Amino acid sequence: MASIINAATSGGLISTADTSGILQLQTASTAAVTVDASQNVGIGTASPTASSSHKTLTLNAPATFGSLIDFKTNETLNLRFFVNGTNSVISTKTATPLVFETNDIERMRILSSGEVGIGTTAPARNLAVSGGASEGVVQITNTTSGVSGGNGFELIHFTNGQTQLINRRNNLMSFYSNNTERMVLPAAGGVQAVTTISVGNATPSASGAGITFPATQSASSDANTLDDYEEGTWTPTLANIGTGTYATNTGTYTKIGNRVYLSVILDINTVGTASGNLQINGFPFTTVSAEPNRSVSGNLLCGAWSSDGTPNIVFMSSNATAATIQDNQGNTVRTHANMGTGSFRFDISYQTA
């Protein structure tokens, strides 16, 4: 039972009393507010939640509607708490932020436009975390990794501008795109790329695994920096070939930094009007201009020459994309008349700019 004050639909205000220590306000003989003997308050219920350590306020409403609390200023609705069958909602009703404080200090706010700020009153992104005068830290942990500082995974932005991603556990870090693992940082150190990596803003190759360099070299002045790698084919031709014809004239190259490695196959099957010095044109990269960097082939294979003599060396001049065939002392340049028909193969390396 309870001591009751009832605003009845007939008879006006009716009160009854007992010794239960419970006070109940009724409208139309239905419990509106109940204060139990422990000073727990219920609205819409005659049985407010009881607690041995707290004073409680219990709001109860039919399941169709749920409970709701409105906060107004000068009859303008500012804030609403409500519960319905599926949601528990805290809602601002004006274009004002929702602010959370502890120890009378703001800790977090949600702007009316939806941005969330922790440690900042003016978040400019969906989530902004500020450490104020100290570093800003985002920590992700679980019960296995530990939940104290220095555990789990941390994103730290220091006051000097340095930023760190840290896995505090003795385990790897994986990076994914398109739901596929692309890179791994093993716990023991190093970088493990699943397919290709690129430098110089080049697009990584979609095939195989390796390093992709830009199509145009971005030269480095650092002697310890590899700034280019390229593989390809090229077409060697002979100067003054005239009406002479090739059975084969093919070449391949590999460029590593400023060093070029070439392989050449040349097979002349008719001399025709070919005349003059025996010079090979069309090298894919220009030699440097410094005299000490001229290159001489040490691997020249010749066969089936129809005329006198056999060329011995391939000699490249400075600042050139051509080479001459010379005797093995490098004193005499061979000519088409010396060579006639036949074939030769050679490998050569040289320095380019």
KEFIGU-524231 format. One line per 10 residues: number of its first residue (from 1); for each residue x, y, z of C-alpha. Coordinates in pm, 1 decimal. Each point is the difference from the previous one (the first is absolute). Example, Ala and Ser with C-alpha at 12.3 -4.5 7.8 and 13.67 -1.06 7.14 Angstrom:
BEGIN
1	1230.0:-450.0:780.0; 137.0:344.0:-66.0 .
//
This chain:
BEGIN
1	0.0:0.0:0.0; 95.6:367.3:0.8; -110.1:340.5:114.4; -175.7:128.6:-312.5; -85.8:342.2:-137.9; -235.3:-49.9:-295.9; -121.2:261.1:-245.7; -323.9:-184.4:-68.7; -229.5:57.9:-297.3; -285.0:35.5:251.7 .
11	26.1:126.5:349.9; 306.3:217.0:-61.3; 312.0:-60.9:207.5; -24.4:-312.7:213.3; 261.6:-112.3:250.8; 35.5:-315.4:201.0; 267.2:-86.5:254.6; 169.4:-309.5:141.0; 321.6:-88.7:182.6; 190.7:-164.7:-289.3 .
21	234.0:296.9:-40.9; -84.0:14.7:-374.7; -134.1:315.4:-161.7; -189.5:-21.2:-327.2; -141.4:270.9:-222.6; -281.3:-113.7:-227.1; -191.2:148.5:-290.3; -339.0:-150.6:-77.1; 76.9:-266.6:262.8; 309.4:-119.1:-193.6 .
31	347.2:15.1:155.2; 195.4:291.0:-144.2; 284.3:47.4:249.3; 99.6:-239.0:276.1; 260.5:67.0:269.1; 80.7:-312.4:198.4; 117.7:-15.9:359.2; 367.0:12.4:-118.5; -65.0:319.5:-200.4; 20.3:-176.1:-336.8 .
41	-224.7:177.6:-250.1; -210.3:-160.3:-269.3; -185.1:179.6:-279.2; -264.8:-209.3:-170.2; 62.2:-287.3:238.8; -101.4:-88.3:353.4; 324.2:-200.3:42.6; 310.7:217.1:-53.7; 326.2:-188.8:-31.3; 144.7:-77.3:340.9 .
51	372.1:21.9:74.9; 193.7:-59.9:317.1; 263.3:260.5:-92.5; -177.6:256.3:-219.5; -304.5:221.4:-13.1; -180.8:-77.9:-325.5; -229.7:172.9:-245.7; -203.4:-243.0:-207.2; -201.9:102.9:-307.4; -247.3:-251.8:-135.2 .
61	-219.3:21.7:-306.9; -195.8:-241.9:-217.9; 214.9:-196.2:-243.3; -165.7:175.9:-291.8; 148.0:335.9:96.4; 296.1:-38.9:236.4; 124.3:253.3:254.5; 108.4:353.6:-83.6; 155.1:298.6:180.5; 5.3:346.0:-156.9 .
71	222.6:292.1:102.4; -125.6:345.6:-96.4; 125.0:355.0:30.0; -269.2:268.9:-9.9; -233.8:-258.4:-154.1; 253.1:-84.3:-275.2; 77.7:-371.0:-14.4; 378.9:-47.5:19.6; 68.3:-360.4:103.2; -194.1:-324.7:10.2 .
81	66.3:-339.7:155.5; -229.4:-278.3:-111.9; -29.9:-375.5:-30.5; -213.2:-189.4:-244.7; -20.5:-363.7:-91.0; 331.8:-5.6:-189.1; 207.0:304.6:97.9; 121.2:200.8:297.8; 51.5:355.3:-123.9; 161.0:323.5:121.0 .
91	-99.3:269.0:-247.4; 69.8:372.0:-25.2; -292.5:181.6:-156.3; 183.6:313.4:-108.6; 321.6:55.8:-201.0; 216.6:-25.1:309.7; 273.0:-250.5:93.0; -43.5:-283.8:246.1; 276.3:33.0:261.8; 131.5:-257.5:248.5 .
101	194.9:105.9:310.2; 180.9:-168.2:289.1; 129.6:184.0:305.9; -169.1:310.7:-140.8; 231.5:-10.7:-305.8; -114.9:-64.1:-356.0; 130.0:-331.7:-136.2; -202.7:-61.8:-316.1; -254.3:174.2:-219.0; -212.6:-82.7:-300.6 .
111	-71.5:294.4:-227.6; -345.4:49.6:-147.0; 154.5:-87.5:-340.0; 115.4:-338.4:137.2; 376.0:46.0:53.3; 130.6:-155.2:322.5; 280.5:162.8:196.1; 195.0:-151.8:288.5; 223.9:253.2:169.7; -105.9:271.6:-245.5 .
121	-298.5:234.0:-15.9; 24.1:49.0:-377.0; 29.5:-335.4:-179.9; 34.3:41.6:-377.8; -18.5:-370.7:-90.7; -240.9:-283.1:76.8; 222.2:-85.8:298.4; 268.1:234.4:135.2; 220.1:-94.2:296.7; 220.4:265.1:161.4 .
131	249.8:-34.3:280.5; 4.8:374.7:52.6; 349.9:102.7:103.0; 102.5:-370.0:8.6; 1.4:-268.7:-268.5; -331.6:-125.8:-135.0; -41.0:-376.2:39.9; -258.9:-247.2:-129.4; 30.3:-344.3:160.1; -172.4:-323.5:-103.3 .
141	30.6:-293.4:240.6; -165.9:-318.8:117.0; 30.9:-224.8:303.1; 273.1:-204.8:-169.5; 222.6:292.5:-92.4; -66.8:181.7:327.0; -199.0:313.5:62.9; 252.0:222.9:177.5; 215.5:267.7:-159.0; 270.5:-142.7:-224.8 .
151	-210.3:-300.3:-105.3; -181.5:-92.3:-318.3; 15.0:222.1:-308.5; 63.0:373.9:17.2; -10.7:292.7:-239.6; 202.9:285.8:148.3; 47.1:354.1:-129.1; 274.9:184.3:190.4; 25.9:371.6:64.0; 309.1:22.1:-224.7 .
161	-206.5:-123.8:-296.0; 126.4:-359.3:4.4; -263.6:-270.7:-42.2; 30.7:-367.1:93.6; -203.0:-315.2:-58.3; 99.7:-248.3:269.7; -91.3:-363.2:54.9; 100.1:-53.1:363.4; -31.5:-376.2:-34.6; 275.5:-231.1:-127.1 .
171	-184.8:-62.4:-323.6; -26.3:124.8:-357.3; -190.6:293.5:-147.5; -195.2:-57.5:-321.8; -122.4:256.5:-252.8; -297.3:-76.6:-223.7; -170.1:160.2:-299.1; -299.8:-136.1:-190.4; -33.9:-258.8:277.2; 338.5:-148.9:-96.7 .
181	326.0:1.5:194.3; 255.9:222.8:-174.6; 283.8:49.8:248.8; 122.5:-149.8:327.3; 234.9:135.3:265.7; 135.3:-311.9:178.3; 56.3:19.5:374.3; 370.9:-71.2:-53.6; 33.0:301.6:-231.6; 18.9:64.9:-372.4 .
191	-268.3:68.1:-258.0; -178.7:-278.8:-186.1; -187.3:100.4:-316.4; -244.7:-259.8:-127.6; 41.6:96.5:-367.3; 181.9:309.8:-130.6; 106.0:327.3:153.1; 72.0:319.5:-191.6; 222.5:305.5:35.9; -13.2:343.9:-157.7 .
201	-381.0:-2.9:-2.0; -1.8:-275.3:-261.3; -303.2:-227.5:-29.5; 92.5:-340.2:147.7; 6.4:-279.3:-252.7; -307.3:-222.2:7.9; 205.8:-310.9:-82.2; 263.1:-187.8:192.6; 182.8:136.0:303.1; 276.3:258.1:7.7 .
211	75.1:373.1:-10.6; -157.6:228.6:-259.3; 196.5:310.6:-99.8; -150.5:294.3:-191.0; 20.0:-5.0:-379.4; 210.5:317.6:15.3; 288.8:-24.9:242.7; -6.0:232.3:300.4; 373.9:24.1:51.4; 141.7:13.5:351.6 .
221	319.6:180.8:96.3; 52.9:-252.5:280.0; 260.5:-256.3:-103.7; -168.6:-264.9:216.3; -346.4:35.4:-153.7; -116.9:-230.5:-278.1; -221.6:230.7:-204.9; -72.4:-201.7:-314.1; -48.0:-351.3:-134.1; -121.7:-86.7:-348.0 .
231	-4.0:-298.6:-234.5; -80.3:10.8:-369.8; 91.2:-68.2:-360.1; 160.3:219.8:-264.7; 88.9:-30.5:-368.4; 369.9:30.9:-87.6; 75.7:125.3:-352.1; 320.6:44.8:-197.4; 103.4:337.3:-136.6; 46.6:23.4:-377.9 .
241	-185.7:-328.1:-54.9; -121.3:113.0:-340.3; -182.1:-284.6:-170.9; 145.9:-256.0:237.0; -251.3:-212.3:191.2; -24.6:-163.2:342.1; -97.2:-354.6:75.6; -17.4:101.4:365.9; 50.5:327.2:187.1; -132.3:-15.0:355.1 .
251	107.5:134.9:336.3; -103.7:-8.8:363.3; 99.3:226.4:286.9; -15.5:24.8:376.5; 57.8:337.0:166.9; 84.9:5.0:371.0; 47.4:349.5:132.4; 246.0:168.0:-237.2; 140.4:-328.3:-133.6; -124.9:-153.7:-326.5 .
261	50.7:-365.3:-96.4; -56.5:-88.4:-368.8; -17.8:-320.2:-201.6; 13.5:15.7:-381.0; -47.3:-245.8:-287.2; 81.7:122.8:-353.9; -6.4:-224.2:-307.1; 73.1:153.6:-342.3; -110.2:-223.4:-286.3; 62.9:240.2:-292.6 .
271	253.4:281.6:-23.1; -150.7:187.6:-291.9; 134.0:356.1:-6.3; 105.9:-0.6:366.4; 325.1:195.0:41.8; 202.3:199.9:245.7; 69.6:-60.4:367.9; -172.2:-277.3:185.4; -211.1:198.5:249.6; -298.9:-122.4:199.8 .
281	-269.7:261.3:65.1; -312.8:17.6:213.2; 130.6:-67.4:350.4; -289.1:70.8:239.6; 190.8:235.6:234.3; 273.7:258.2:-55.4; 341.6:-55.9:154.1; 133.0:256.8:245.1; 234.9:264.4:-135.4; 294.7:-73.3:231.2 .
291	290.9:-171.7:-178.9; 64.9:-269.2:268.9; -349.1:-139.3:-50.2; 45.1:-125.9:-356.5; -94.2:-364.2:-23.7; 168.1:-289.4:-176.0; -168.8:-336.1:-46.0; 182.3:-301.1:134.8; -242.9:-258.0:-139.3; -14.8:15.1:-383.6 .
301	-89.6:-315.4:-193.1; 37.2:8.2:-378.6; -73.8:-256.5:-264.8; -16.4:-71.2:-373.2; 172.6:318.6:-114.5; 28.1:6.7:-377.9; 286.3:250.3:-17.4; 338.4:46.1:158.2; 48.4:47.8:369.5; -227.3:-45.6:299.1 .
311	-107.4:292.5:219.7; 133.5:-28.2:349.8; -156.0:266.4:222.9; -300.9:228.2:20.8; 103.0:353.8:92.9; -243.0:268.8:122.3; 90.8:365.5:-11.5; -98.9:252.9:264.9; -335.0:178.7:-27.0; -121.6:-235.6:-272.1 .
321	-266.4:-257.8:-84.2; 222.0:-186.3:-244.5; 303.0:-229.8:7.6; 265.3:-105.3:-249.2; 152.4:-339.9:-65.8; 379.8:22.5:33.6; 302.8:-224.0:3.8; 98.6:-136.2:333.5; 244.6:284.7:63.9; -269.4:257.9:-60.8 .
331	215.0:168.7:-264.7; -189.5:-78.2:-321.7; -371.8:24.0:-64.8; -129.7:-291.7:-200.2; -193.3:66.4:-322.0; -280.5:-166.7:-189.0; 265.4:-117.0:-244.6; 176.0:-181.2:285.8; -318.0:-160.0:121.2; -194.1:-91.2:-309.5 .
341	-276.5:-238.2:100.1; -15.0:-187.0:327.8; -122.4:35.7:356.2; 124.6:112.5:335.5; -130.3:15.1:352.9; 123.2:202.5:291.9; -84.0:118.5:349.8; 107.2:343.1:115.6; -56.4:226.7:297.0; 47.8:372.9:28.7 .
351	-83.8:296.3:218.7; -276.3:239.1:-96.1; -91.3:336.4:143.2 .
//
